């Protein structure tokens, strides 16, 4: 009980709050580094699979990365569909489809959802390419970079 009393007696400055009411930097360094790495990879990516929580797809968007996503082909994957209300899930996919945004509902732990994502990006339609084989235009195929 003594620990709680000593915390209550501490001033705001001692607890890490900003007395002046300014902005507190809570964004951890590893999250900032990951955001920088994603921005770097987005520069060389043609396709982005943006994964959001199916239960709250508008609230789970990463606003910091949205400007970097403009002009990219984007597939919105609403993950955790097994935890979302199926009636509302249908409305969300219709909402995004009506805005001409490719949208699929998935459960990342399900093989059928992985196949659904592969089909959405066109991987299941491509012929299997051997290591070092050239594409039709003579270029070497690039690996897929996963980020978001």
N, CA, C and O of each residue as an XYZ file, in Angstrom:
592
protein
N       0.825     -1.194      0.000
C       0.000      0.000      0.000
C       0.866      1.253      0.000
O       0.464      2.299     -0.510
N       2.070      1.136      0.583
C       2.968      2.276      0.645
C       3.374      2.766     -0.735
O       3.605      3.960     -0.926
N       3.463      1.839     -1.718
C       3.839      2.216     -3.073
C       2.803      3.120     -3.726
O       3.154      4.065     -4.433
N       1.533      2.833     -3.491
C       0.463      3.638     -4.076
C       0.463      5.034     -3.451
O       0.310      6.037     -4.149
N       0.634      5.087     -2.133
C       0.639      6.385     -1.452
C       1.800      7.248     -1.928
O       1.650      8.457     -2.108
N       2.955      6.627     -2.130
C       4.099      7.423     -2.580
C       3.879      7.931     -4.009
O       4.328      9.025     -4.348
N       3.186      7.139     -4.856
C       2.884      7.601     -6.209
C       1.917      8.777     -6.183
O       2.065      9.722     -6.957
N       0.931      8.723     -5.298
C      -0.048      9.794     -5.206
C       0.617     11.081     -4.737
O       0.244     12.170     -5.172
N       1.609     10.957     -3.845
C       2.286     12.129     -3.314
C       3.242     12.768     -4.314
O       3.587     13.941     -4.169
N       3.675     12.019     -5.324
C       4.609     12.561     -6.307
C       3.939     13.668     -7.112
O       2.728     13.649     -7.336
N       4.739     14.618     -7.537
C       4.227     15.688     -8.396
C       4.101     15.187     -9.819
O       4.642     14.135    -10.159
N       3.395     15.926    -10.650
C       3.203     15.518    -12.036
C       4.523     15.373    -12.769
O       4.674     14.452    -13.571
N       5.468     16.237    -12.526
C       6.755     16.170    -13.206
C       7.526     14.909    -12.871
O       8.241     14.378    -13.721
N       7.394     14.423    -11.655
C       8.109     13.219    -11.233
C       7.527     11.966    -11.857
O       8.226     10.962    -11.993
N       6.255     12.007    -12.240
C       5.609     10.829    -12.819
C       5.768     10.771    -14.335
O       5.263      9.841    -14.965
N       6.447     11.727    -14.929
C       6.658     11.694    -16.367
C       5.631     12.468    -17.158
O       5.652     12.426    -18.388
N       4.728     13.178    -16.495
C       3.762     14.012    -17.198
C       4.395     15.363    -17.475
O       5.296     15.798    -16.758
N       3.930     16.003    -18.491
C       4.447     17.308    -18.878
C       3.623     18.380    -18.178
O       2.443     18.554    -18.482
N       4.242     19.104    -17.237
C       3.516     20.110    -16.455
C       2.962     21.229    -17.330
O       1.901     21.777    -17.033
N       3.670     21.574    -18.405
C       3.239     22.670    -19.257
C       2.095     22.298    -20.185
O       1.560     23.166    -20.875
N       1.714     21.052    -20.217
C       0.607     20.627    -21.058
C       1.002     20.388    -22.502
O       0.133     20.227    -23.359
N       2.300     20.361    -22.789
C       2.757     20.123    -24.147
C       2.602     18.664    -24.542
O       2.113     17.839    -23.770
N       3.027     18.370    -25.755
C       2.908     17.022    -26.292
C       3.911     16.094    -25.616
O       5.087     16.432    -25.481
N       3.450     14.947    -25.201
C       4.314     13.925    -24.622
C       4.670     12.949    -25.725
O       3.778     12.443    -26.406
N       5.947     12.673    -25.917
C       6.375     11.745    -26.953
C       6.291     10.321    -26.414
O       7.155      9.890    -25.650
N       5.263      9.603    -26.806
C       5.074      8.233    -26.344
C       5.468      7.221    -27.407
O       5.511      6.023    -27.125
N       5.758      7.673    -28.628
C       6.035      6.779    -29.759
C       7.390      6.111    -29.546
O       8.420      6.768    -29.697
N       7.419      4.828    -29.199
C       8.692      4.141    -28.925
C       9.615      4.104    -30.144
O       9.165      4.131    -31.289
N      10.892      4.043    -29.868
C      11.901      4.044    -30.920
C      11.752      2.918    -31.917
O      11.958      3.125    -33.113
N      11.393      1.714    -31.448
C      11.269      0.588    -32.376
C      10.098      0.784    -33.342
O      10.144      0.303    -34.474
N       9.058      1.482    -32.904
C       7.926      1.754    -33.796
C       8.311      2.801    -34.832
O       7.907      2.705    -35.991
N       9.082      3.794    -34.427
C       9.553      4.815    -35.372
C      10.477      4.182    -36.412
O      10.394      4.505    -37.597
N      11.359      3.279    -35.965
C      12.271      2.604    -36.894
C      11.494      1.737    -37.879
O      11.833      1.692    -39.061
N      10.461      1.051    -37.409
C       9.645      0.213    -38.292
C       8.899      1.071    -39.311
O       8.784      0.682    -40.473
N       8.397      2.223    -38.897
C       7.695      3.117    -39.818
C       8.642      3.629    -40.895
O       8.269      3.710    -42.065
N       9.864      3.973    -40.505
C      10.862      4.407    -41.506
C      11.171      3.287    -42.492
O      11.273      3.530    -43.695
N      11.318      2.072    -41.995
C      11.622      0.930    -42.862
C      10.469      0.668    -43.835
O      10.701      0.366    -45.006
N       9.243      0.783    -43.360
C       8.084      0.572    -44.228
C       8.044      1.642    -45.311
O       7.813      1.332    -46.479
N       8.269      2.899    -44.932
C       8.273      3.983    -45.930
C       9.331      3.732    -47.004
O       9.096      3.979    -48.187
N      10.494      3.240    -46.584
C      11.568      2.944    -47.539
C      11.144      1.838    -48.498
O      11.375      1.941    -49.702
N      10.529      0.789    -47.977
C      10.084     -0.319    -48.824
C       8.935      0.081    -49.740
O       8.811     -0.441    -50.849
N       8.101      0.997    -49.285
C       6.979      1.439    -50.121
C       7.461      2.124    -51.392
O       6.769      2.101    -52.410
N       8.633      2.727    -51.343
C       9.169      3.413    -52.523
C       9.417      2.446    -53.679
O       9.338      2.840    -54.843
N       9.715      1.187    -53.369
C      10.029      0.203    -54.401
C       8.930     -0.850    -54.557
O       9.125     -1.849    -55.249
N       7.785     -0.634    -53.922
C       6.688     -1.598    -53.975
C       5.629     -1.157    -54.967
O       5.279      0.021    -55.039
N       5.127     -2.109    -55.726
C       4.035     -1.845    -56.662
C       2.680     -2.153    -56.044
O       1.662     -1.593    -56.448
N       2.675     -3.040    -55.071
C       1.439     -3.525    -54.467
C       1.589     -3.495    -52.956
O       2.637     -3.858    -52.420
N       0.540     -3.062    -52.274
C       0.532     -3.027    -50.815
C      -0.670     -3.824    -50.323
O      -1.795     -3.620    -50.781
N      -0.421     -4.725    -49.394
C      -1.509     -5.414    -48.709
C      -1.601     -4.764    -47.341
O      -0.765     -5.000    -46.469
N      -2.619     -3.949    -47.166
C      -2.801     -3.225    -45.901
C      -3.700     -4.055    -44.999
O      -4.865     -4.291    -45.321
N      -3.164     -4.491    -43.880
C      -3.909     -5.339    -42.954
C      -4.493     -4.463    -41.849
O      -3.777     -3.734    -41.161
N      -5.800     -4.555    -41.701
C      -6.500     -3.828    -40.637
C      -7.314     -4.809    -39.815
O      -7.574     -5.931    -40.248
N      -7.710     -4.387    -38.640
C      -8.542     -5.209    -37.765
C      -9.972     -5.188    -38.305
O     -10.554     -4.118    -38.487
N     -10.532     -6.358    -38.558
C     -11.880     -6.456    -39.118
C     -12.943     -5.897    -38.181
O     -14.020     -5.502    -38.629
N     -12.648     -5.861    -36.887
C     -13.632     -5.368    -35.925
C     -13.727     -3.850    -35.916
O     -14.755     -3.300    -35.520
N     -12.656     -3.155    -36.351
C     -12.659     -1.702    -36.390
C     -11.760     -1.203    -37.517
O     -10.695     -0.638    -37.268
N     -12.194     -1.415    -38.752
C     -11.336     -1.126    -39.902
C     -10.990      0.344    -40.111
O      -9.949      0.643    -40.697
N     -11.821      1.261    -39.655
C     -11.485      2.672    -39.819
C     -10.551      3.156    -38.712
O      -9.728      4.044    -38.939
N     -10.672      2.588    -37.537
C      -9.833      3.001    -36.413
C      -8.451      2.357    -36.441
O      -7.525      2.871    -35.814
N      -8.294      1.252    -37.150
C      -7.017      0.545    -37.147
C      -6.125      0.925    -38.324
O      -5.141      0.238    -38.600
N      -6.453      1.996    -39.010
C      -5.636      2.466    -40.126
C      -4.394      3.184    -39.573
O      -4.469      3.860    -38.547
N      -3.279      3.034    -40.247
C      -2.054      3.741    -39.867
C      -2.032      5.058    -40.649
O      -1.626      5.090    -41.811
N      -2.463      6.124    -40.014
C      -2.592      7.430    -40.674
C      -1.249      7.968    -41.159
O      -1.199      8.666    -42.171
N      -0.161      7.657    -40.456
C       1.163      8.160    -40.843
C       1.606      7.636    -42.204
O       2.366      8.303    -42.905
N       1.139      6.451    -42.583
C       1.574      5.846    -43.842
C       0.639      6.128    -45.011
O       0.993      5.834    -46.153
N      -0.520      6.678    -44.768
C      -1.495      6.884    -45.845
C      -0.960      7.736    -46.993
O      -1.210      7.397    -48.150
N      -0.229      8.836    -46.726
C       0.302      9.605    -47.868
C       1.275      8.787    -48.734
O       1.339      8.990    -49.946
N       2.017      7.881    -48.131
C       2.956      7.045    -48.887
C       2.244      5.996    -49.720
O       2.827      5.446    -50.655
N       0.991      5.711    -49.393
C       0.232      4.669    -50.093
C      -0.507      5.195    -51.314
O      -0.980      4.408    -52.135
N      -0.613      6.505    -51.445
C      -1.353      7.049    -52.587
C      -0.621      6.694    -53.880
O       0.604      6.784    -53.966
N      -1.386      6.296    -54.858
C      -0.811      5.922    -56.143
C      -0.350      4.471    -56.211
O       0.103      4.024    -57.265
N      -0.454      3.738    -55.131
C      -0.067      2.319    -55.110
C      -1.311      1.452    -55.257
O      -2.387      1.809    -54.778
N      -1.155      0.319    -55.917
C      -2.242     -0.662    -55.908
C      -2.301     -1.211    -54.495
O      -1.290     -1.639    -53.939
N      -3.485     -1.194    -53.925
C      -3.630     -1.575    -52.525
C      -4.767     -2.562    -52.363
O      -5.852     -2.384    -52.918
N      -4.503     -3.600    -51.595
C      -5.543     -4.549    -51.220
C      -5.710     -4.423    -49.714
O      -4.747     -4.548    -48.956
N      -6.918     -4.180    -49.300
C      -7.227     -4.035    -47.889
C      -7.648     -5.402    -47.354
O      -8.655     -5.961    -47.787
N      -6.880     -5.930    -46.420
C      -7.189     -7.224    -45.814
C      -7.713     -6.977    -44.400
O      -6.976     -6.523    -43.524
N      -8.977     -7.278    -44.194
C      -9.582     -7.112    -42.879
C      -9.383     -8.403    -42.100
O     -10.093     -9.386    -42.311
N      -8.408     -8.388    -41.199
C      -8.000     -9.575    -40.449
C      -8.860     -9.757    -39.198
O      -9.474     -8.812    -38.703
N      -8.888    -10.975    -38.706
C      -9.654    -11.389    -37.524
C     -11.150    -11.418    -37.827
O     -11.975    -11.065    -36.984
N     -11.485    -11.842    -39.039
C     -12.901    -11.898    -39.415
C     -13.666    -12.869    -38.528
O     -14.879    -12.740    -38.360
N     -12.953    -13.848    -37.957
C     -13.602    -14.816    -37.078
C     -14.071    -14.175    -35.773
O     -14.943    -14.721    -35.097
N     -13.500    -13.020    -35.411
C     -13.882    -12.328    -34.186
C     -14.890    -11.201    -34.442
O     -15.466    -10.652    -33.502
N     -15.094    -10.865    -35.703
C     -16.001     -9.781    -36.065
C     -17.416    -10.307    -36.278
O     -17.611    -11.485    -36.577
N     -18.384     -9.439    -36.126
C     -19.783     -9.770    -36.386
C     -19.948     -9.982    -37.890
O     -19.674     -9.063    -38.662
N     -20.391    -11.176    -38.335
C     -20.488    -11.450    -39.776
C     -21.415    -10.492    -40.525
O     -21.155    -10.167    -41.683
N     -22.491    -10.038    -39.881
C     -23.410     -9.103    -40.546
C     -22.735     -7.755    -40.793
O     -22.918     -7.146    -41.847
N     -21.970     -7.305    -39.834
C     -21.270     -6.029    -39.974
C     -20.080     -6.199    -40.912
O     -19.749     -5.285    -41.667
N     -19.436     -7.362    -40.867
C     -18.295     -7.634    -41.747
C     -18.715     -7.491    -43.208
O     -17.992     -6.905    -44.013
N     -19.867     -8.020    -43.538
C     -20.398     -7.911    -44.908
C     -20.591     -6.442    -45.285
O     -20.303     -6.045    -46.413
N     -21.075     -5.647    -44.347
C     -21.292     -4.217    -44.617
C     -19.963     -3.489    -44.843
O     -19.877     -2.599    -45.688
N     -18.927     -3.869    -44.085
C     -17.619     -3.231    -44.262
C     -17.027     -3.559    -45.630
O     -16.504     -2.669    -46.300
N     -17.099     -4.807    -46.050
C     -16.552     -5.149    -47.366
C     -17.327     -4.426    -48.465
O     -16.734     -3.979    -49.447
N     -18.646     -4.306    -48.309
C     -19.450     -3.557    -49.281
C     -19.056     -2.075    -49.266
O     -18.967     -1.446    -50.320
N     -18.823     -1.526    -48.083
C     -18.418     -0.122    -47.944
C     -17.135      0.154    -48.728
O     -17.069      1.119    -49.488
N     -16.122     -0.687    -48.547
C     -14.851     -0.466    -49.232
C     -14.974     -0.754    -50.738
O     -14.391     -0.043    -51.557
N     -15.727     -1.786    -51.092
C     -15.940     -2.080    -52.514
C     -16.638     -0.917    -53.220
O     -16.318     -0.612    -54.369
N     -17.580     -0.270    -52.548
C     -18.296      0.855    -53.155
C     -17.369      2.056    -53.367
O     -17.669      2.939    -54.170
N     -16.267      2.086    -52.661
C     -15.261      3.144    -52.825
C     -14.102      2.700    -53.718
O     -13.019      3.284    -53.706
N     -14.369      1.644    -54.492
C     -13.391      1.089    -55.430
C     -12.071      0.731    -54.757
O     -10.995      0.940    -55.317
N     -12.174      0.187    -53.548
C     -11.015     -0.268    -52.797
C     -11.099     -1.788    -52.683
O     -12.039     -2.315    -52.089
N     -10.106     -2.503    -53.258
C     -10.100     -3.957    -53.152
C     -10.057     -4.332    -51.680
O      -9.184     -3.877    -50.942
N     -10.997     -5.158    -51.257
C     -11.114     -5.500    -49.841
C     -11.476     -6.973    -49.700
O     -12.377     -7.474    -50.373
N     -10.757     -7.657    -48.813
C     -11.074     -9.049    -48.507
C     -11.067     -9.223    -46.996
O     -10.296     -8.572    -46.292
N     -11.921    -10.094    -46.508
C     -11.936    -10.405    -45.083
C     -11.181    -11.711    -44.885
O     -11.397    -12.684    -45.607
N     -10.289    -11.720    -43.893
C      -9.429    -12.886    -43.687
C      -9.291    -13.226    -42.206
O      -9.626    -12.433    -41.326
N      -8.796    -14.411    -41.971
C      -8.297    -14.840    -40.672
C      -6.881    -15.323    -40.955
O      -6.705    -16.365    -41.586
N      -5.886    -14.601    -40.510
C      -4.498    -14.877    -40.872
C      -4.035    -16.277    -40.459
O      -3.015    -16.759    -40.952
N      -4.766    -16.926    -39.569
C      -4.390    -18.280    -39.132
C      -5.017    -19.363    -39.999
O      -4.806    -20.551    -39.755
N      -5.778    -18.968    -41.000
C      -6.498    -19.920    -41.839
C      -5.811    -20.080    -43.194
O      -5.474    -19.090    -43.843
N      -5.606    -21.315    -43.615
C      -5.012    -21.571    -44.936
C      -5.892    -21.045    -46.059
O      -5.388    -20.561    -47.072
N      -7.199    -21.137    -45.883
C      -8.095    -20.648    -46.934
C      -7.965    -19.130    -47.089
O      -8.106    -18.612    -48.197
N      -7.700    -18.419    -46.006
C      -7.507    -16.971    -46.100
C      -6.193    -16.638    -46.792
O      -6.113    -15.663    -47.540
N      -5.166    -17.441    -46.546
C      -3.889    -17.229    -47.232
C      -4.088    -17.422    -48.727
O      -3.560    -16.651    -49.528
N      -4.847    -18.447    -49.109
C      -5.145    -18.672    -50.530
C      -5.944    -17.501    -51.104
O      -5.744    -17.107    -52.253
N      -6.844    -16.954    -50.299
C      -7.658    -15.815    -50.724
C      -6.770    -14.599    -51.023
O      -6.985    -13.895    -52.009
N      -5.786    -14.363    -50.175
C      -4.850    -13.245    -50.386
C      -4.005    -13.514    -51.623
O      -3.816    -12.622    -52.450
N      -3.497    -14.727    -51.758
C      -2.692    -15.073    -52.937
C      -3.482    -14.876    -54.228
O      -2.944    -14.385    -55.220
N      -4.742    -15.254    -54.212
C      -5.584    -15.069    -55.393
C      -5.812    -13.578    -55.663
O      -5.796    -13.144    -56.815
N      -6.026    -12.798    -54.597
C      -6.290    -11.362    -54.747
C      -5.103    -10.624    -55.366
O      -5.288     -9.669    -56.120
N      -3.900    -11.062    -55.049
C      -2.723    -10.391    -55.616
C      -2.293    -11.012    -56.937
O      -1.383    -10.506    -57.594
N      -2.942    -12.106    -57.332
C      -2.642    -12.722    -58.619
C      -1.531    -13.759    -58.561
O      -1.049    -14.191    -59.608
N      -1.111    -14.171    -57.374
C      -0.027    -15.146    -57.276
C      -0.447    -16.532    -57.730
O       0.374    -17.284    -58.255
N      -1.703    -16.880    -57.539
C      -2.158    -18.208    -57.936
C      -2.399    -18.308    -59.436
O      -2.581    -19.409    -59.956
N      -2.404    -17.180    -60.141
C      -2.602    -17.196    -61.574
C      -1.281    -17.240    -62.333
O      -1.266    -17.550    -63.524
N      -0.175    -16.937    -61.665
C       1.125    -16.916    -62.319
C       1.697    -18.325    -62.413
O       1.509    -19.121    -61.493
N       2.388    -18.652    -63.498
C       3.041    -19.958    -63.569
C       4.208    -20.003    -62.592
O       4.808    -18.974    -62.282
N       4.522    -21.188    -62.114
C       5.634    -21.350    -61.181
C       6.941    -21.067    -61.920
O       7.226    -21.675    -62.952
N       7.726    -20.143    -61.384
C       8.988    -19.779    -62.023
C      10.145    -20.440    -61.287
O      10.217    -20.400    -60.058
N      11.035    -21.039    -62.035
C      12.219    -21.663    -61.456
C      13.203    -20.593    -61.005
O      13.165    -19.463    -61.492
N      14.079    -20.946    -60.081
C      15.104    -20.034    -59.576
C      15.955    -19.522    -60.728
O      16.500    -20.314    -61.496
N      16.074    -18.208    -60.856
C      16.908    -17.600    -61.881
C      16.247    -17.490    -63.236
O      16.855    -16.960    -64.166
N      15.022    -17.972    -63.386
C      14.341    -17.904    -64.669
C      13.937    -16.465    -64.962
O      13.574    -15.720    -64.052
N      13.998    -16.083    -66.203
C      13.651    -14.734    -66.629
C      12.154    -14.638    -66.914
O      11.521    -15.609    -67.327
N      11.611    -13.459    -66.687
C      10.212    -13.198    -67.017
C      10.086    -13.033    -68.532
O      11.088    -13.013    -69.247
N       8.853    -12.917    -69.013
C       8.600    -12.805    -70.437
C       9.336    -11.607    -71.040
O       9.839    -11.687    -72.161
N       9.398    -10.504    -70.303
C      10.057     -9.308    -70.828
C      11.580     -9.344    -70.642
O      12.256     -8.365    -70.958
N      12.125    -10.448    -70.138
C      13.569    -10.587    -69.970
C      14.099    -10.134    -68.622
O      15.282    -10.306    -68.329
N      13.235     -9.556    -67.801
C      13.692     -9.089    -66.492
C      13.666    -10.237    -65.475
O      13.001    -11.252    -65.686
N      14.389    -10.063    -64.388
C      14.377    -11.037    -63.311
C      13.261    -10.672    -62.345
O      13.206     -9.527    -61.895
N      12.367    -11.601    -62.008
C      11.271    -11.280    -61.087
C      11.802    -10.837    -59.742
O      12.776    -11.396    -59.237
N      11.158     -9.824    -59.154
C      11.553     -9.325    -57.839
C      10.797    -10.071    -56.760
O       9.666    -10.502    -56.985
N      11.404    -10.232    -55.588
C      10.690    -10.875    -54.488
C       9.588     -9.969    -53.942
O       9.643     -8.749    -54.100
N       8.598    -10.567    -53.308
C       7.523     -9.802    -52.701
C       7.997     -9.340    -51.323
O       8.491    -10.142    -50.531
N       7.846     -8.062    -51.044
C       8.205     -7.512    -49.747
C       6.945     -7.280    -48.954
O       6.059     -6.553    -49.403
N       6.843     -7.883    -47.778
C       5.683     -7.681    -46.927
C       5.989     -6.642    -45.867
O       7.054     -6.688    -45.252
N       5.082     -5.708    -45.639
C       5.369     -4.649    -44.698
C       4.260     -4.361    -43.726
O       4.447     -4.523    -42.520
N       3.102     -3.937    -44.209
C       2.113     -3.365    -43.330
C       1.495     -4.370    -42.426
O       0.632     -4.026    -41.618
